[in-house]
Protein backbone atom coordinates (compact mmCIF):
# COMPACT_ATOMS: atom_id res chain seq x y z
CA UNK A 1 0.00 0.00 0.00
CA UNK A 2 1.22 3.49 -0.90
CA UNK A 3 0.34 6.57 1.16
CA UNK A 4 0.54 9.93 -0.52
CA UNK A 5 0.24 13.18 1.41
CA UNK A 6 -0.40 16.50 -0.30
CA UNK A 7 0.51 19.34 2.06
CA UNK A 8 -1.02 22.70 1.23
CA UNK A 9 -1.40 26.03 2.93
CA UNK A 10 -4.93 25.22 4.11
CA UNK A 11 -5.32 21.44 3.98
CA UNK A 12 -3.45 18.16 4.05
CA UNK A 13 -4.85 15.38 1.89
CA UNK A 14 -4.02 11.74 2.46
CA UNK A 15 -4.55 9.07 -0.21
CA UNK A 16 -3.72 5.37 -0.09
CA UNK A 17 -3.28 3.47 -3.37
CA UNK A 18 -2.85 -0.23 -3.88
CA UNK A 19 -0.19 -1.67 -6.21
CA UNK A 20 -2.53 -1.17 -9.19
CA UNK A 21 -3.09 2.51 -8.45
CA UNK A 22 -6.61 2.00 -7.12
CA UNK A 23 -7.78 4.20 -4.28
CA UNK A 24 -8.14 2.46 -0.93
CA UNK A 25 -8.46 5.43 1.43
CA UNK A 26 -8.82 9.20 1.16
CA UNK A 27 -9.24 11.98 3.70
CA UNK A 28 -8.50 15.69 4.15
CA UNK A 29 -7.67 17.60 7.33
CA UNK A 30 -6.88 21.29 7.95
CA UNK A 31 -3.21 22.30 7.94
CA UNK A 32 -2.08 23.44 11.39
CA UNK A 33 0.35 26.36 10.96
CA UNK A 34 0.67 27.91 14.41
CA UNK A 35 4.17 26.44 14.79
CA UNK A 36 6.41 23.76 13.29
CA UNK A 37 5.83 21.47 16.28
CA UNK A 38 2.06 21.90 16.05
CA UNK A 39 2.26 21.09 12.32
CA UNK A 40 4.29 17.96 13.04
CA UNK A 41 1.96 16.78 15.81
CA UNK A 42 -1.04 17.18 13.51
CA UNK A 43 0.65 15.43 10.58
CA UNK A 44 1.93 12.50 12.67
CA UNK A 45 -1.49 11.99 14.24
CA UNK A 46 -3.04 11.96 10.75
CA UNK A 47 -0.53 9.35 9.54
CA UNK A 48 -1.12 7.22 12.65
CA UNK A 49 -4.89 7.32 12.04
CA UNK A 50 -4.42 6.27 8.40
CA UNK A 51 -2.11 3.40 9.41
CA UNK A 52 -4.71 2.21 11.92
CA UNK A 53 -7.57 2.46 9.41
CA UNK A 54 -5.76 0.70 6.55
CA UNK A 55 -4.16 -1.91 8.78
CA UNK A 56 -1.27 -2.67 6.44
CA UNK A 57 2.31 -1.39 6.05
CA UNK A 58 2.43 1.83 4.04
CA UNK A 59 5.14 3.45 1.97
CA UNK A 60 5.01 7.24 2.38
CA UNK A 61 5.47 10.02 -0.17
CA UNK A 62 4.83 13.70 0.42
CA UNK A 63 4.21 16.57 -1.98
CA UNK A 64 4.37 20.18 -0.85
CA UNK A 65 4.54 23.67 -2.41
CA UNK A 66 8.25 24.07 -1.81
CA UNK A 67 11.40 22.00 -2.04
CA UNK A 68 14.06 20.25 -0.01
CA UNK A 69 17.24 22.31 -0.23
CA UNK A 70 19.87 19.89 -1.61
CA UNK A 71 22.61 21.60 0.42
CA UNK A 72 20.97 21.78 3.84
CA UNK A 73 18.17 19.16 3.47
CA UNK A 74 15.82 21.76 4.93
CA UNK A 75 12.54 22.94 3.39
CA UNK A 76 12.71 26.12 1.29
CA UNK A 77 10.27 28.22 -0.76
CA UNK A 78 7.19 26.67 0.90
CA UNK A 79 3.97 28.66 1.24
CA UNK A 80 3.30 26.75 4.46
CA UNK A 81 5.80 29.09 6.08
CA UNK A 82 6.32 27.17 9.34
CA UNK A 83 8.09 24.42 7.36
CA UNK A 84 10.79 26.66 5.89
CA UNK A 85 14.19 26.14 7.46
CA UNK A 86 13.26 22.83 9.09
CA UNK A 87 14.56 19.35 8.28
CA UNK A 88 11.11 17.85 7.75
CA UNK A 89 12.53 14.81 5.97
CA UNK A 90 14.81 13.70 8.82
CA UNK A 91 12.23 14.56 11.47
CA UNK A 92 9.61 12.38 9.79
CA UNK A 93 11.99 9.47 9.26
CA UNK A 94 12.93 9.58 12.94
CA UNK A 95 9.34 9.84 14.15
CA UNK A 96 7.89 7.23 11.78
CA UNK A 97 10.88 4.88 11.77
CA UNK A 98 10.68 4.32 8.02
CA UNK A 99 11.76 5.93 4.75
CA UNK A 100 9.85 9.02 3.62
CA UNK A 101 10.08 10.66 0.20
CA UNK A 102 9.39 14.37 -0.40
CA UNK A 103 8.97 16.32 -3.65
CA UNK A 104 7.53 19.57 -4.91
CA UNK A 105 3.78 19.41 -5.55
CA UNK A 106 4.19 20.27 -9.25
CA UNK A 107 6.69 17.41 -9.57
CA UNK A 108 4.13 15.11 -7.94
CA UNK A 109 1.52 16.28 -10.44
CA UNK A 110 3.85 15.48 -13.33
CA UNK A 111 4.76 12.07 -11.92
CA UNK A 112 1.14 11.10 -11.43
CA UNK A 113 0.19 11.98 -14.99
CA UNK A 114 3.29 10.25 -16.37
CA UNK A 115 2.75 6.99 -14.46
CA UNK A 116 -0.92 6.28 -15.18
CA UNK A 117 -2.48 9.56 -16.26
CA UNK A 118 -2.78 11.55 -19.48
CA UNK A 119 0.96 11.25 -20.20
CA UNK A 120 1.30 7.51 -19.64
CA UNK A 121 1.97 6.87 -23.36
CA UNK A 122 5.02 9.16 -23.45
CA UNK A 123 8.57 8.47 -22.31
CA UNK A 124 9.15 12.16 -21.57
CA UNK A 125 6.38 14.14 -19.90
CA UNK A 126 6.33 17.81 -18.94
CA UNK A 127 3.62 18.52 -16.38
CA UNK A 128 2.41 22.12 -16.26
CA UNK A 129 0.21 23.72 -13.61
CA UNK A 130 -1.52 26.94 -14.71
CA UNK A 131 -3.40 27.91 -11.59
CA UNK A 132 -2.51 30.33 -8.83
CA UNK A 133 1.06 30.06 -10.07
CA UNK A 134 2.77 28.44 -13.01
CA UNK A 135 4.77 25.43 -11.87
CA UNK A 136 6.01 22.36 -13.66
CA UNK A 137 7.81 19.07 -13.45
CA UNK A 138 9.69 16.84 -15.89
CA UNK A 139 9.46 13.05 -15.91
CA UNK A 140 11.64 10.80 -18.08
CA UNK A 141 10.89 7.07 -18.14
CA UNK A 142 8.76 7.44 -14.97
CA UNK A 143 11.61 9.18 -13.13
CA UNK A 144 11.44 12.80 -12.01
CA UNK A 145 14.30 14.98 -13.15
CA UNK A 146 15.87 16.31 -9.96
CA UNK A 147 18.94 18.53 -10.24
CA UNK A 148 21.43 20.14 -7.85
CA UNK A 149 19.27 23.22 -7.24
CA UNK A 150 15.92 21.45 -6.68
CA UNK A 151 14.25 23.71 -9.26
CA UNK A 152 13.71 21.40 -12.27
CA UNK A 153 10.50 22.37 -14.04
CA UNK A 154 10.29 25.90 -12.61
CA UNK A 155 9.69 27.32 -16.08
CA UNK A 156 7.22 29.92 -14.75
CA UNK A 157 10.08 32.04 -13.45
CA UNK A 158 11.85 32.40 -16.75
CA UNK A 159 11.23 35.70 -18.52
CA UNK A 160 8.43 35.49 -21.09
CA UNK A 161 10.24 34.50 -24.32
CA UNK A 162 10.40 37.31 -26.84
CA UNK A 163 8.99 39.86 -24.40
CA UNK A 164 8.17 43.08 -26.23
CA UNK A 165 6.57 46.03 -24.48
CA UNK A 166 4.51 46.86 -27.58
CA UNK A 167 3.19 43.33 -27.86
CA UNK A 168 3.05 42.25 -24.23
CA UNK A 169 2.33 45.45 -22.35
CA UNK A 170 4.06 47.21 -19.49
CA UNK A 171 6.53 45.40 -17.26
CA UNK A 172 4.87 42.88 -14.94
CA UNK A 173 6.68 42.50 -11.58
CA UNK A 174 6.60 39.00 -10.08
CA UNK A 175 6.63 38.10 -6.40
CA UNK A 176 10.01 36.41 -6.97
CA UNK A 177 11.57 39.84 -7.52
CA UNK A 178 12.01 39.63 -11.29
CA UNK A 179 9.99 41.27 -14.05
CA UNK A 180 7.93 39.66 -16.80
CA UNK A 181 8.08 36.08 -15.57
CA UNK A 182 6.00 33.64 -17.61
CA UNK A 183 3.84 33.19 -14.50
CA UNK A 184 2.68 36.83 -14.69
CA UNK A 185 1.21 36.22 -18.13
CA UNK A 186 -0.18 32.69 -18.30
CA UNK A 187 -0.97 31.50 -14.79
CA UNK A 188 -4.63 31.65 -13.87
CA UNK A 189 -3.84 34.51 -11.50
CA UNK A 190 -1.76 36.45 -14.01
CA UNK A 191 -4.31 35.90 -16.78
CA UNK A 192 -7.25 37.30 -14.81
CA UNK A 193 -5.37 40.07 -12.95
CA UNK A 194 -3.93 41.64 -16.08
CA UNK A 195 -7.31 41.65 -17.85
CA UNK A 196 -9.30 42.95 -14.89
CA UNK A 197 -6.79 45.63 -13.97
CA UNK A 198 -6.89 46.96 -17.50
CA UNK A 199 -10.69 47.07 -17.75
CA UNK A 200 -11.64 47.58 -14.12
CA UNK A 201 -13.65 44.36 -14.23
CA UNK A 202 -13.85 41.33 -11.95
CA UNK A 203 -14.22 38.44 -14.38
CA UNK A 204 -12.97 34.89 -13.85
CA UNK A 205 -10.70 33.22 -16.39
CA UNK A 206 -13.58 31.10 -17.65
CA UNK A 207 -15.75 34.21 -18.10
CA UNK A 208 -13.02 36.01 -20.04
CA UNK A 209 -12.53 33.03 -22.35
CA UNK A 210 -16.31 32.59 -22.77
CA UNK A 211 -16.58 36.27 -23.79
CA UNK A 212 -13.78 35.75 -26.30
CA UNK A 213 -15.59 32.73 -27.74
CA UNK A 214 -18.72 34.85 -28.16
CA UNK A 215 -16.79 37.45 -30.14
CA UNK A 216 -16.21 40.18 -27.56
CA UNK A 217 -13.40 42.20 -29.17
CA UNK A 218 -11.57 43.14 -25.97
CA UNK A 219 -11.70 39.62 -24.56
CA UNK A 220 -10.79 38.04 -27.92
CA UNK A 221 -7.71 40.21 -28.35
CA UNK A 222 -6.60 39.46 -24.80
CA UNK A 223 -7.19 35.70 -25.18
CA UNK A 224 -5.28 35.63 -28.48
CA UNK A 225 -2.30 37.29 -26.78
CA UNK A 226 -2.50 34.78 -23.93
CA UNK A 227 -2.39 31.86 -26.37
CA UNK A 228 0.56 33.43 -28.21
CA UNK A 229 2.47 33.98 -24.95
CA UNK A 230 1.64 30.43 -23.83
CA UNK A 231 2.86 29.10 -27.19
CA UNK A 232 6.16 31.00 -26.95
CA UNK A 233 6.68 29.72 -23.43
CA UNK A 234 6.02 26.05 -24.22
CA UNK A 235 8.06 26.19 -27.44
CA UNK A 236 11.10 27.23 -25.40
CA UNK A 237 10.66 24.11 -23.25
CA UNK A 238 10.12 21.86 -26.25
CA UNK A 239 13.26 23.23 -27.92
CA UNK A 240 15.31 22.15 -24.90
CA UNK A 241 13.84 18.82 -23.76
CA UNK A 242 11.47 17.79 -26.61
CA UNK A 243 8.83 16.05 -24.44
CA UNK A 244 6.47 13.51 -25.93
CA UNK A 245 3.54 14.85 -23.91
CA UNK A 246 2.75 18.11 -22.13
CA UNK A 247 0.01 17.68 -19.53
CA UNK A 248 -1.84 20.75 -18.29
CA UNK A 249 -3.36 21.05 -14.82
CA UNK A 250 -4.64 23.82 -12.58
CA UNK A 251 -7.79 25.90 -12.92
CA UNK A 252 -6.98 27.42 -16.30
CA UNK A 253 -6.39 23.97 -17.81
CA UNK A 254 -10.15 23.36 -17.72
CA UNK A 255 -10.75 25.77 -20.61
CA UNK A 256 -11.33 23.48 -23.61
CA UNK A 257 -10.50 26.24 -26.12
CA UNK A 258 -6.86 26.09 -25.04
CA UNK A 259 -6.42 22.58 -26.48
CA UNK A 260 -7.82 23.75 -29.80
CA UNK A 261 -5.69 26.88 -30.11
CA UNK A 262 -2.45 26.26 -28.21
CA UNK A 263 -0.88 23.61 -30.50
CA UNK A 264 -1.00 26.03 -33.45
CA UNK A 265 0.65 28.75 -31.38
CA UNK A 266 3.41 26.41 -30.22
CA UNK A 267 4.14 25.30 -33.78
CA UNK A 268 4.86 28.93 -34.78
CA UNK A 269 7.79 29.12 -32.36
CA UNK A 270 9.23 25.61 -32.04
CA UNK A 271 12.45 24.81 -33.91
CA UNK A 272 10.82 22.38 -36.33
CA UNK A 273 8.42 22.48 -39.26
CA UNK A 274 5.94 20.49 -37.24
CA UNK A 275 5.41 19.96 -33.51
CA UNK A 276 4.47 16.39 -32.63
CA UNK A 277 4.31 16.96 -28.87
CA UNK A 278 0.85 16.18 -27.51
CA UNK A 279 -0.77 18.86 -25.32
CA UNK A 280 -3.45 17.27 -23.15
CA UNK A 281 -5.57 17.88 -20.07
CA UNK A 282 -4.64 16.08 -16.86
CA UNK A 283 -6.51 12.83 -16.31
CA UNK A 284 -6.67 13.11 -12.53
CA UNK A 285 -7.14 16.87 -12.20
CA UNK A 286 -6.75 18.16 -8.65
CA UNK A 287 -6.04 14.61 -7.45
CA UNK A 288 -2.81 14.32 -9.41
CA UNK A 289 -0.64 15.94 -6.73
CA UNK A 290 -1.54 13.51 -3.99
CA UNK A 291 -1.44 10.56 -6.39
CA UNK A 292 2.06 11.54 -7.49
CA UNK A 293 3.15 11.75 -3.86
CA UNK A 294 1.92 8.18 -3.39
CA UNK A 295 4.01 7.06 -6.39
CA UNK A 296 7.25 8.65 -5.09
CA UNK A 297 8.49 5.57 -3.15
CA UNK A 298 7.86 3.32 -6.18
CA UNK A 299 9.79 5.73 -8.40
CA UNK A 300 12.79 5.62 -6.06
CA UNK A 301 12.58 1.82 -5.86
CA UNK A 302 12.62 1.56 -9.66
CA UNK A 303 15.61 3.90 -9.85
CA UNK A 304 17.52 1.76 -7.36
Secondary structure, DSSP 8 states (H G I E B T S, - for coil): -EEEEEE-SSEEEEEEE-TTS-EEEEEEEE---S-HHHHHHHHHHHHHHHHHHH-S--EEEEEESSEE-TTT--EES-SSGGGTTS-HHHHHHHHHTS--EEEEHHHHHHHHHHHHSTTTT-SEEEEEEESSSEEEEEEETTEE---TTS-TT-GGGSB-TT--HHHH-S--B-TTS-BSBTHHHHSHHHHHHHHHHHHT----HHHHHHHHHTT-HHHHHHHHHHHHHHHHHHHHHHHHH--SEEEEESGGGG-THHHHHHHHHHHHHSSSSS---EEEE-SSGGGHHHHHHHHHHHHHHHH-
